[in-house]
Amino acid sequence: MWDEIELENWKSVPFTSGRSATEKDVQAGRAVFHIPSGSTPYETDLPLFAIQIDNEKNTRVPCVVIQIENCSEGTAVGVRYLDGGNGVGMASEFEFYNGIPEDFSL
């Protein structure tokens, strides 16, 4: 379900937008997380191309945002990585783009 994403097909990945993700969304691969205590959707068009920044490891990892929700801890982001797998982080850990940034070489 969390297979590698071909770069030219990044906009076709399943996502959850306009509502909070359910457990069924996670099971179907349309979301990475479900917040039982409640959340609200962050208003934006999905999917988004993003760069996840890890300042401690000094890395910039390309990914596709499939879910963004506001919760008590802040704005949580669910992503799929281009080389496979998924992850969750807070919005402050990402740079968001509507397309692949020209200055980022993959």
Secondary structure as the mmCIF struct_conf table of DSSP 4:
data_model
#
loop_
_struct_conf.conf_type_id
_struct_conf.id
_struct_conf.beg_label_comp_id
_struct_conf.beg_label_asym_id
_struct_conf.beg_label_seq_id
_struct_conf.end_label_comp_id
_struct_conf.end_label_asym_id
_struct_conf.end_label_seq_id
HELX_RH_3T_P HELX_RH_3T_P1 LEU A 7 SER A 12
BEND BEND1 VAL A 13 VAL A 13
BEND BEND2 GLY A 18 ARG A 19
HELX_RH_AL_P HELX_RH_AL_P1 GLU A 23 ALA A 28
TURN_TY1_P TURN_TY1_P1 GLY A 29 GLY A 29
BEND BEND3 ARG A 30 ARG A 30
BEND BEND4 VAL A 32 VAL A 32
TURN_TY1_P TURN_TY1_P2 PRO A 36 SER A 37
STRN STRN1 THR A 40 PRO A 41
BEND BEND5 LEU A 46 LEU A 46
STRN STRN2 LEU A 48 ASP A 54
TURN_TY1_P TURN_TY1_P3 ASN A 55 ASN A 58
STRN STRN3 THR A 59 CYS A 71
TURN_TY1_P TURN_TY1_P4 SER A 72 GLU A 73
STRN STRN4 GLY A 74 TYR A 81
TURN_TY1_P TURN_TY1_P5 LEU A 82 ASP A 83
BEND BEND6 GLY A 84 GLY A 84
STRN STRN5 ASN A 86 MET A 90
HELX_RH_3T_P HELX_RH_3T_P2 ALA A 91 GLU A 93
STRN STRN6 PHE A 94 TYR A 97
BEND BEND7 ASN A 98 GLY A 99
TURN_TY1_P TURN_TY1_P6 GLU A 102 ASP A 103
#
